[in-house]
Amino acid sequence: TAADDILTDEDKEAIDMVILATESGIDQSKAAAVFVHGLLDIQPFARSFEMKEACYAATAALDYAKLHVEKFPQSKVLVIASDIAKYGIGTPGEPTQGAGAVAMLISHNPRILSFNDDNVAQTRDVMDFWRPNYATTPFVNGIYSTQQYLDSLKTTWAEYQKRTGLALTDFAAVCFHLPYPKLALKGLKKILDKSV
């Protein structure tokens, strides 16, 4: 639905790649992007694949799409980030469950925004959230997850500043990943320059 609302028939003919970033796969082998490709009636010669880990995979998909349209300026790439967060009844994660999707059409001449090549990523192997194949709902350690989010934000921001020399005042806006609403405010307080 998110993608259907933004695509014209001309877009569906120009799209030669569909990337779906999700942790809520439909099938253990067939990419959910293949289903999306068919549902949207995108021309048949489009590469369609799924990327695991909804949170970062969408960012990685945008980077991949950017490289593709730089090399093939006439093409368009559909990137969708979608997830279903379903937790066990009575668990601490239950109040934060929900579902959503965002669709982005990447082209050579973007109208809304463009990407810089100054991003910084950090990888941590933490067990704050996981859902093994045998489980129908994930396991969550909420307090630990919040601590990891805030510390990762703080240390990644510090590394970004070290590499670029930029400060928050150099940005017109800042977007945060929001597992739940108050986390963005907590994160902003972690990176605000207290001397300003």
MARDOLO-725635 format. One record per residue: residue in one letter; x, y, z of N, C-alpha, C in turn. Coordinates in Angstrom, 3 decimals, decimal comma. Last residue first. Layout:
<sites>
['a' [X Y Z] [X Y Z] [X Y Z]]
...
</sites>
This chain:
<sites>
['v' [26,036 24,868 24,561] [25,306 25,799 23,704] [24,169 26,442 24,459]]
['s' [27,118 22,924 26,120] [27,698 24,256 26,232] [26,938 25,294 25,422]]
['k' [26,056 20,455 25,548] [25,604 21,110 26,779] [26,135 22,544 26,917]]
['d' [24,927 19,330 22,623] [26,101 19,994 23,177] [25,651 20,827 24,378]]
['l' [23,150 16,299 22,533] [23,143 17,763 22,579] [24,420 18,284 23,214]]
['i' [23,109 13,570 22,783] [24,068 14,149 21,838] [24,061 15,668 21,809]]
['k' [21,223 12,953 24,722] [22,559 12,346 24,829] [23,582 13,025 23,937]]
['k' [18,933 14,194 23,836] [19,567 14,721 25,040] [20,971 14,160 25,215]]
['l' [18,299 12,465 21,748] [18,704 13,840 21,452] [19,411 14,454 22,647]]
['g' [17,526 10,176 23,215] [18,704 10,156 22,360] [19,206 11,539 22,033]]
['k' [15,184 11,065 24,461] [16,309 10,614 25,291] [17,599 10,630 24,478]]
['l' [13,701 11,522 22,132] [14,015 12,634 23,031] [15,187 12,272 23,937]]
['a' [13,541 8,903 21,135] [14,184 9,957 20,345] [14,573 11,135 21,228]]
['l' [12,087 7,531 23,086] [13,495 7,199 22,896] [14,220 8,273 22,085]]
['k' [9,404 8,034 23,147] [10,259 8,837 24,024] [11,748 8,580 23,807]]
['p' [8,247 6,112 21,110] [8,327 7,576 20,989] [9,329 8,304 21,875]]
['y' [10,266 3,295 20,040] [9,111 3,820 20,769] [9,326 5,318 20,962]]
['p' [12,073 3,118 17,947] [11,417 1,893 18,411] [10,203 2,200 19,286]]
['l' [12,896 5,229 15,660] [12,007 5,277 16,825] [11,397 3,927 17,166]]
['h' [15,702 6,947 14,508] [14,988 5,670 14,483] [14,167 5,602 15,765]]
['f' [15,488 10,426 13,800] [15,875 9,330 14,673] [15,070 8,078 14,354]]
['c' [16,779 13,180 12,001] [15,786 12,102 12,103] [16,342 10,996 12,985]]
['v' [17,143 16,638 12,166] [17,752 15,354 12,498] [16,626 14,336 12,641]]
['a' [17,709 19,667 10,319] [16,827 18,690 10,958] [17,607 17,411 11,213]]
['a' [19,802 21,261 9,615] [18,481 21,889 9,715] [17,500 20,974 10,436]]
['f' [23,061 21,179 11,051] [21,937 20,486 10,431] [20,642 21,256 10,638]]
['d' [25,034 22,337 12,515] [25,249 22,308 11,071] [24,073 21,679 10,319]]
['t' [24,479 21,913 15,165] [24,105 23,215 14,619] [24,321 23,297 13,102]]
['l' [25,708 19,480 15,678] [24,258 19,514 15,475] [23,809 20,819 14,846]]
['a' [28,769 19,615 13,703] [28,031 19,640 14,970] [26,538 19,658 14,666]]
['l' [31,603 18,103 11,988] [30,301 18,761 12,027] [29,679 18,668 13,417]]
['g' [33,908 16,702 11,509] [34,045 18,006 12,132] [32,729 18,764 12,237]]
['t' [33,994 14,096 10,502] [33,506 15,184 9,647] [33,751 16,580 10,202]]
['r' [35,093 12,316 12,389] [35,409 12,161 10,968] [35,059 13,388 10,132]]
['k' [34,028 13,237 14,817] [35,482 13,111 14,663] [35,861 13,052 13,182]]
['q' [31,292 13,003 14,328] [31,878 14,328 14,548] [33,391 14,295 14,342]]
['y' [31,139 10,197 14,153] [30,756 11,032 13,009] [31,375 12,426 13,134]]
['e' [31,855 9,507 16,772] [32,716 9,088 15,655] [32,414 9,918 14,407]]
['a' [29,664 10,606 18,133] [31,025 11,077 18,441] [31,989 10,712 17,313]]
['w' [27,598 9,055 17,027] [27,619 10,506 16,810] [29,010 11,070 17,076]]
['t' [28,327 6,576 18,094] [28,333 6,767 16,636] [28,363 8,249 16,292]]
['t' [27,986 7,051 20,827] [29,324 6,715 20,317] [29,410 6,862 18,794]]
['k' [25,195 7,691 20,972] [26,217 8,598 21,508] [27,587 8,317 20,892]]
['l' [23,983 5,415 19,825] [23,774 6,746 19,260] [24,891 7,688 19,690]]
['s' [24,852 3,436 21,602] [25,230 3,365 20,184] [25,071 4,717 19,513]]
['d' [23,608 4,305 23,964] [25,068 4,267 23,890] [25,547 4,198 22,443]]
['l' [20,881 4,076 23,217] [21,440 5,365 23,631] [22,960 5,386 23,542]]
['y' [20,688 1,316 22,562] [20,300 2,366 21,613] [21,003 3,675 21,956]]
['q' [21,454 0,099 24,979] [22,249 -0,104 23,769] [21,948 0,978 22,728]]
['q' [19,371 0,937 26,675] [20,765 1,297 26,984] [21,641 1,176 25,739]]
['t' [17,199 -0,305 25,393] [17,256 1,154 25,513] [18,680 1,625 25,784]]
['s' [17,930 -2,981 25,790] [17,777 -2,455 24,434] [17,862 -0,936 24,433]]
['y' [17,796 -3,193 28,556] [19,083 -3,380 27,897] [19,049 -2,793 26,486]]
['i' [15,033 -2,852 28,828] [15,953 -1,908 29,471] [17,325 -1,978 28,806]]
['g' [14,006 -5,096 27,231] [13,717 -3,693 26,963] [14,692 -2,702 27,555]]
['n' [14,700 -7,695 25,705] [15,201 -7,198 26,979] [15,150 -5,672 26,868]]
['v' [12,651 -10,057 24,104] [13,066 -8,665 24,225] [13,573 -8,401 25,633]]
['f' [11,965 -12,344 21,576] [12,392 -12,178 22,953] [12,986 -10,772 23,061]]
['p' [9,128 -12,472 19,306] [10,521 -12,245 19,687] [10,717 -12,211 21,200]]
['t' [6,967 -15,251 18,529] [7,154 -13,859 18,933] [8,598 -13,679 19,396]]
['t' [7,303 -17,831 17,766] [6,328 -17,032 17,011] [6,396 -15,557 17,377]]
['a' [10,362 -19,662 17,367] [9,484 -18,812 18,173] [8,522 -18,017 17,292]]
['y' [12,144 -21,001 15,750] [11,145 -21,806 16,456] [10,125 -20,959 17,220]]
['n' [13,929 -19,057 14,753] [12,942 -19,676 13,863] [11,841 -20,430 14,600]]
['p' [14,231 -16,399 17,232] [14,698 -17,591 16,521] [13,565 -18,222 15,710]]
['r' [14,445 -13,183 17,522] [13,367 -14,155 17,321] [13,903 -15,338 16,531]]
['w' [15,576 -10,596 19,749] [15,835 -11,656 18,785] [14,616 -12,563 18,689]]
['f' [17,146 -8,105 21,504] [15,944 -8,409 20,739] [16,308 -9,508 19,750]]
['d' [19,530 -7,991 22,722] [18,449 -7,223 23,331] [17,104 -7,552 22,702]]
['m' [22,200 -9,095 22,455] [20,981 -9,902 22,496] [19,886 -9,150 23,249]]
['v' [24,522 -7,743 20,128] [23,872 -7,718 21,432] [22,568 -8,514 21,354]]
['d' [27,005 -6,965 18,424] [26,300 -8,232 18,552] [25,717 -8,308 19,959]]
['r' [27,080 -4,001 16,605] [27,233 -4,621 17,919] [26,428 -5,915 17,931]]
['t' [28,387 -1,663 14,379] [27,793 -2,988 14,554] [28,111 -3,501 15,944]]
['q' [27,774 1,487 12,951] [28,374 0,741 14,056] [27,639 -0,590 14,190]]
['a' [28,546 3,895 10,415] [27,756 2,773 10,928] [28,519 2,095 12,053]]
['v' [28,240 7,065 9,032] [29,032 6,217 9,933] [28,106 5,131 10,461]]
['n' [28,281 8,958 5,947] [27,639 8,212 7,026] [28,622 7,366 7,821]]
['d' [28,858 10,633 3,849] [29,546 10,863 5,116] [28,950 10,057 6,270]]
['d' [27,962 11,235 1,274] [28,777 10,039 1,502] [29,535 10,162 2,815]]
['n' [24,496 12,260 1,146] [25,925 12,522 1,215] [26,656 11,198 1,410]]
['f' [21,631 12,188 -0,949] [22,451 11,578 0,089] [23,895 12,024 -0,008]]
['s' [18,692 14,289 -1,252] [19,829 13,565 -1,813] [20,705 13,098 -0,655]]
['l' [15,111 14,691 -1,543] [16,386 14,766 -0,840] [17,447 13,980 -1,578]]
['i' [13,140 15,278 -3,572] [12,911 15,527 -2,144] [14,218 15,648 -1,372]]
['r' [13,862 14,693 -6,160] [13,121 15,934 -5,928] [13,022 16,277 -4,445]]
['p' [16,791 13,368 -7,807] [15,795 13,354 -6,733] [15,151 14,719 -6,528]]
['n' [17,702 12,031 -10,468] [17,476 13,439 -10,147] [16,412 13,536 -9,056]]
['h' [17,726 9,234 -10,390] [18,977 9,964 -10,616] [18,856 11,442 -10,245]]
['s' [15,698 7,906 -7,683] [15,976 8,229 -9,076] [17,253 9,063 -9,168]]
['i' [13,766 5,861 -5,667] [15,086 6,460 -5,842] [15,338 6,668 -7,332]]
['l' [11,037 6,008 -3,707] [11,422 5,798 -5,096] [12,705 6,582 -5,353]]
['m' [10,054 4,363 -0,810] [10,854 5,457 -1,370] [11,258 5,100 -2,793]]
['a' [7,678 3,651 1,683] [8,188 3,360 0,349] [8,907 4,592 -0,187]]
['v' [7,240 2,191 4,826] [7,502 3,420 4,080] [8,107 3,004 2,742]]
['a' [5,083 0,698 7,231] [5,902 0,616 6,023] [6,098 2,011 5,459]]
['g' [4,200 -1,158 10,217] [4,271 0,014 9,365] [5,145 -0,221 8,159]]
['a' [2,858 -2,139 13,393] [3,320 -2,452 12,044] [3,360 -1,163 11,229]]
['g' [3,381 -3,105 16,837] [2,692 -2,399 15,760] [3,249 -2,830 14,420]]
['q' [4,204 -2,825 20,356] [4,013 -3,546 19,097] [3,240 -2,726 18,084]]
['t' [4,618 -1,789 22,841] [5,326 -1,147 21,728] [5,079 -1,833 20,391]]
['p' [3,293 -3,313 24,760] [2,805 -1,951 24,477] [3,477 -1,289 23,275]]
['e' [4,899 -5,796 24,701] [3,544 -5,729 24,154] [3,058 -4,297 23,874]]
['g' [7,333 -5,989 25,978] [7,312 -5,418 24,627] [5,923 -5,206 24,067]]
['p' [6,868 -7,294 28,405] [7,193 -5,856 28,417] [7,133 -5,212 27,029]]
['t' [3,926 -9,415 27,897] [5,376 -9,198 27,953] [5,653 -7,691 27,978]]
['g' [1,220 -9,859 27,542] [1,700 -9,669 28,898] [3,201 -9,473 29,027]]
['i' [1,704 -11,725 24,632] [0,727 -11,104 25,536] [1,318 -11,028 26,940]]
['g' [4,658 -11,098 22,687] [3,806 -11,964 23,474] [2,877 -11,181 24,389]]
['y' [4,583 -8,888 19,837] [5,177 -9,437 21,042] [4,161 -10,287 21,793]]
['k' [5,404 -7,839 16,681] [4,372 -8,528 17,458] [5,042 -9,208 18,633]]
['a' [5,941 -5,691 14,315] [6,485 -5,948 15,650] [5,361 -6,538 16,503]]
['i' [6,658 -5,837 11,058] [5,568 -6,129 11,977] [6,216 -6,478 13,306]]
['d' [7,897 -3,550 8,607] [8,078 -4,522 9,673] [6,794 -4,679 10,460]]
['s' [9,681 -2,142 5,892] [8,430 -2,583 6,486] [8,712 -3,593 7,578]]
['a' [10,758 -0,114 3,384] [11,099 -0,567 4,735] [9,786 -0,908 5,415]]
['i' [11,555 -0,279 0,006] [10,486 -0,329 0,997] [11,067 -0,812 2,310]]
['v' [12,529 1,246 -2,912] [13,001 0,766 -1,616] [11,826 0,838 -0,645]]
['l' [12,883 0,991 -6,291] [11,876 1,081 -5,242] [12,452 0,456 -3,975]]
['v' [14,754 2,830 -8,548] [14,778 1,734 -7,578] [13,706 2,003 -6,536]]
['k' [15,119 3,430 -12,035] [14,572 3,822 -10,737] [14,589 2,587 -9,845]]
['s' [17,343 4,449 -14,735] [16,574 3,499 -13,934] [16,027 4,142 -12,668]]
['q' [18,995 6,188 -16,010] [17,627 6,089 -16,513] [16,751 5,186 -15,648]]
['p' [21,555 5,928 -14,850] [20,730 7,106 -14,546] [19,277 7,020 -15,021]]
['f' [23,310 3,681 -13,588] [22,261 3,575 -14,611] [21,244 4,703 -14,392]]
['k' [25,038 4,596 -11,599] [25,585 3,833 -12,725] [24,597 3,748 -13,896]]
['e' [23,287 5,878 -9,906] [24,462 6,608 -10,385] [25,047 5,923 -11,615]]
['v' [21,513 3,858 -9,322] [21,051 4,933 -10,212] [22,190 5,839 -10,655]]
['h' [23,233 2,241 -7,696] [22,624 1,718 -8,918] [22,197 2,845 -9,860]]
['l' [23,879 3,872 -5,523] [24,944 3,387 -6,407] [24,382 2,914 -7,745]]
['k' [21,265 4,121 -4,460] [22,010 5,300 -4,924] [23,123 4,884 -5,886]]
['a' [20,733 1,513 -3,676] [19,928 2,134 -4,730] [20,641 3,343 -5,323]]
['y' [22,595 1,277 -1,598] [22,692 0,391 -2,762] [21,933 0,994 -3,949]]
['d' [21,563 3,193 0,169] [22,932 3,320 -0,341] [23,113 2,495 -1,615]]
['l' [19,041 2,063 0,639] [19,138 3,380 0,016] [20,534 3,615 -0,562]]
['a' [19,823 -0,303 1,907] [19,103 -0,371 0,630] [19,159 0,965 -0,100]]
['a' [20,897 0,721 4,252] [21,777 0,018 3,314] [21,128 -0,071 1,936]]
['t' [18,512 1,675 5,351] [19,599 2,608 5,052] [20,566 1,985 4,045]]
['a' [17,170 -0,749 5,646] [16,582 0,304 4,809] [17,635 1,331 4,419]]
['a' [18,786 -2,133 7,455] [18,695 -2,600 6,070] [18,086 -1,548 5,145]]
['y' [18,509 -1,133 10,008] [19,630 -0,667 9,198] [19,480 -1,046 7,736]]
['c' [15,817 -2,167 10,575] [16,310 -0,861 11,011] [17,455 -0,354 10,138]]
['a' [15,427 -4,798 9,547] [14,652 -3,651 9,053] [15,295 -2,311 9,384]]
['e' [17,058 -7,278 8,645] [17,290 -6,271 9,683] [16,694 -4,939 9,247]]
['k' [17,731 -8,265 5,252] [17,399 -8,567 6,639] [17,783 -7,403 7,548]]
['m' [16,286 -7,539 2,169] [17,435 -7,342 3,055] [16,973 -7,512 4,495]]
['e' [15,270 -9,082 -0,835] [14,968 -8,675 0,530] [16,272 -8,520 1,308]]
['f' [14,802 -8,179 -4,313] [15,392 -8,940 -3,215] [15,063 -8,309 -1,875]]
['s' [14,623 -8,144 -7,781] [13,857 -7,973 -6,544] [14,472 -8,824 -5,451]]
['r' [15,165 -6,567 -10,851] [15,778 -7,387 -9,804] [15,023 -7,106 -8,513]]
['a' [12,925 -6,564 -13,485] [13,401 -5,836 -12,318] [13,972 -6,840 -11,324]]
['f' [11,467 -7,290 -15,772] [12,923 -7,355 -15,757] [13,514 -6,473 -14,657]]
['p' [8,637 -6,897 -15,699] [9,227 -8,176 -15,266] [10,747 -8,209 -15,147]]
['q' [7,340 -3,910 -14,088] [7,814 -4,610 -15,292] [8,671 -5,827 -14,903]]
['i' [5,035 -4,372 -11,423] [6,251 -3,732 -11,942] [6,762 -4,563 -13,112]]
['d' [2,664 -4,879 -9,965] [2,710 -5,025 -11,423] [3,858 -4,229 -12,039]]
['l' [2,478 -5,029 -7,274] [2,515 -3,683 -7,856] [2,562 -3,691 -9,380]]
['l' [2,574 -7,783 -6,842] [1,387 -7,032 -6,412] [1,324 -5,648 -7,050]]
['g' [5,200 -8,395 -7,781] [4,004 -8,880 -8,463] [2,756 -8,089 -8,118]]
['h' [6,789 -7,017 -5,900] [6,979 -6,815 -7,334] [5,725 -7,230 -8,101]]
['v' [5,950 -8,245 -3,521] [5,668 -6,827 -3,754] [5,766 -6,508 -5,243]]
['f' [7,030 -10,822 -3,888] [5,581 -10,645 -3,742] [5,189 -9,200 -4,054]]
['v' [9,714 -10,117 -3,947] [9,133 -10,785 -5,114] [7,606 -10,658 -5,073]]
['a' [10,185 -9,147 -1,407] [10,225 -8,203 -2,529] [9,630 -8,807 -3,795]]
['a' [10,342 -11,361 0,180] [9,080 -10,625 0,195] [9,029 -9,608 -0,946]]
['a' [12,033 -14,131 -1,250] [12,084 -12,744 -0,780] [10,700 -12,100 -0,859]]
['k' [11,838 -17,401 -0,124] [11,422 -16,459 -1,166] [11,361 -15,048 -0,601]]
['s' [12,563 -18,606 2,365] [13,474 -18,622 1,215] [13,115 -17,587 0,152]]
['q' [10,721 -18,365 4,366] [12,116 -18,547 4,779] [13,079 -18,590 3,588]]
['d' [8,351 -15,748 3,930] [8,800 -17,090 3,592] [10,268 -17,198 3,988]]
['i' [7,978 -13,242 4,852] [6,786 -14,043 4,579] [7,168 -15,511 4,444]]
['g' [9,807 -11,539 7,436] [9,728 -12,246 6,176] [8,478 -13,092 6,068]]
['s' [10,350 -9,105 9,071] [9,121 -9,901 9,080] [8,937 -10,590 7,741]]
['e' [12,294 -7,379 8,859] [12,594 -8,508 9,735] [11,405 -9,455 9,777]]
['t' [13,252 -5,688 5,807] [12,287 -6,152 6,805] [12,903 -7,206 7,713]]
['a' [13,342 -4,009 2,846] [14,070 -4,154 4,108] [13,066 -4,527 5,190]]
['l' [13,323 -4,732 -0,472] [12,465 -4,680 0,707] [13,303 -4,971 1,942]]
['i' [13,812 -3,357 -3,586] [14,496 -3,824 -2,374] [13,540 -3,653 -1,201]]
['v' [13,774 -3,715 -6,972] [12,888 -3,582 -5,816] [13,631 -4,167 -4,623]]
['m' [14,688 -2,330 -10,064] [15,132 -2,976 -8,837] [14,118 -2,669 -7,728]]
['d' [13,818 -0,881 -12,138] [14,510 -2,124 -12,487] [15,103 -2,816 -11,253]]
['i' [11,238 1,201 -13,068] [11,848 0,509 -11,922] [12,515 -0,769 -12,404]]
['a' [9,884 2,012 -15,345] [11,277 2,439 -15,172] [11,980 1,711 -14,028]]
['e' [7,299 1,048 -15,077] [8,081 0,636 -16,253] [9,560 0,958 -16,073]]
['k' [6,512 2,322 -12,795] [6,506 0,850 -12,795] [7,270 0,286 -13,992]]
['d' [6,559 5,006 -13,645] [7,513 4,530 -12,633] [7,631 3,008 -12,686]]
['e' [4,354 4,983 -15,363] [5,690 5,233 -15,911] [6,770 4,769 -14,933]]
['d' [2,281 4,639 -13,558] [2,537 3,568 -14,539] [3,922 3,733 -15,155]]
['t' [3,549 5,780 -10,345] [2,767 5,956 -11,568] [3,041 4,761 -12,479]]
['l' [3,501 5,370 -6,805] [3,991 4,961 -8,126] [3,008 5,267 -9,244]]
['i' [2,518 5,869 -4,266] [3,483 6,835 -4,832] [3,888 6,527 -6,273]]
['d' [0,749 3,895 -3,442] [0,317 5,293 -3,361] [1,268 6,273 -4,049]]
['d' [2,209 1,578 -3,542] [1,165 1,776 -4,542] [0,716 3,233 -4,582]]
['a' [3,802 1,689 -1,250] [4,401 1,893 -2,569] [3,349 2,218 -3,618]]
['a' [1,929 1,245 0,801] [2,809 2,420 0,850] [3,391 2,721 -0,527]]
['t' [0,827 -1,200 0,000] [0,000 0,000 0,000] [0,863 1,253 0,000]]
</sites>
